[in-house]
Amino acid sequence: MAAILGFKYEQRHVKRLLIISDHQADCNSPSLEPTSKDLKLFRHEMRKEIRFEGLDFSENANENSIQDLLGYCLGQVDQHQRDRTFIRKAGKKTLVFANNFANFLQAYSGVVEIMKGADQQYGGIAYGTLSILLIVAVNKQRKEELIEATLLDMQREFSRLQILKEIHTSQNIKKYIADAYKLGIEFAMEATRYYSRPSYKRVVEAFTKPPSLRIDIKVSEITKAMIEIQKERATLDSQRIFEVQQKQLETQQKQLETQQAVDGIKEELRDTREQVERKRLGELKVKLLQGNPTPKEILEQYSSAVSGAFKNPGRLRNLNVNDIIQNETYTNWEKYKKSSIMLIHGTTELKRGDYSWLSPATFHFIRHFNDQHRLVLFHCCHDRNFMESDTPFHLVLSSLIFQILEAQPAVLRDGSQYHELLTKVSDPAWQANYPQSAFEVLRQLLSSLPEVYLFLDRIDRIKGSASRFLESLGDLVKNSKNVLKVLLVASSNRQGHPEGKMTQHVLESLEEELGSQRFLRLRLDQK
């Protein structure tokens, strides 16, 4: 290393320097032929300033070998600090210069590596020039602040090029990086020539031909090259942002089209499912209602007929539903959180048919709980004036089952469940006096619902034994897994008994079965 750093003082033959072969550059990369020639001339120019070992070192210099040479210099500085000895021509500012040079080398090497990607010879050109600068500079006793400051400026400029390694595919970017590479070499040559001049020449030239002017021009050119690179980079970034935005729009459009296609398939499946459900519900409707009007149609006709029958009751009063709502019995029934039954019954004095004056309470509560979006089931067992015969038990249950299926058609999606239900409804046993299978189907359907309000008007017109009907209804309430709120309305004018079908024995039996909280009764007679 000491031999490499030494100066040459006697005239001696200089070996022919490494001749760099000419490379035919392709049309996409800038030509560096002038720089290669300049390096040959520059080495020849420095042959009187540097020993042959130094020139030989520069021919094969690379980033690692220059770093090793810098390490040797710094080691000599450290030894000088310990024993006050140092190699000849090395001054006190060598440490500062070496550090600045190391930082510059690190920044500039990024540009060199990019250029080596185009042609390996570019690395030798750059590192050879820099090695000569280092050898000359460390042997000068007086280090110039101008050169050191310039190294710092160039370090900052070249450091910015590091981020361009991944985006230098643009032809303009390649040109600008090549320009910066060439300018770095030219700066090193100018600085080396400046250091190699004798001190008295540097003093004279400081006035007549300032060297700082040439160096400043190189720095200015490098800065301009960096500005152009930044502009080109901004243009590329804008282009890439635009392309990304376009891809995002295309992706969003594809996602929208995919979602629309999925929605279309879902809609088709939903339509198909609804068609199947409507078809199955229609088939069951025929079996369940047996050609009778739907419960809603019956309610509309029946409520209108009852309202007309009780107009102008004379000295008798009409029902005020608020009397029921404000009654403690009703309040307890409505607020009770579990399944329960409330029975409202009483006599009707107005003789305008066999309607009950309590039936308007059923109509009111059906509308009231429907408005609250509760699931409401109902049946009017007395659907016309002077009904000759009572309503069969199975028709009441069939009406309730149909309303559940109409409100929850998803039950019919299961083909096996549908066919099983259709088989049961078609069985003659469904129409028996006490249809056990109908009650069981109703129980199963109710178990899948969280809360149900069930209203039955004029249960005294259900055919058969009232006690058996109430017993079955009580069993349904007692064993229900959901909340089943039942409100019954009955007339007490029939069968020759003071309470009609709702005998005291029947009511007490149901109350004993369910308890006073789950079975409540309210008697209201028209007077």
ABEGO torsion letter per residue (X at the ends): XAAAABBBABBBBBBBBBBBBBBBBBAABBBAAAAAAAAAAAAAAAAAABBAAAAAAAAABBAAAAAAAAAAAAAAAAAAAAAGBBBBGBBAAAAAAAAAAAAAAAAAAAAAAAAAAABAAAAAAAAAAAAAAAAAAAABABBBAAAAAAAAAAAAAAAAAAAAAAAAABAAAAAAAAAAAAAAAAAAAAAAAAAABBAAAAAAAAAABBAAAAAAAAAAAAAAAAAAAAAAAAAAAAAAAAAAAAAAAAAAAAAAAAAAAAAAAAAAAAAAAAAAAAAAAAAAAAAAAGGBBBAAAAAAAAAAAAAAAABGAEABBBBBAAAAAABAAAAAAAABABBBBBBBBEBBABBAEABBAAAAAAAAAAAAAAAAGBBBBBBBABABBGBABBBBAAAAAAAAAAAAAAABAAAAABAAAAAAAAAAAABAAAABABBAAAAAAAAAAAAABABBBBBBBGAAABBEBAAAAAAAAAAAAAABABBBBBBBBBBAABGGBAAEABBAAAAAAAAAAAEAAABBBBBBBBX
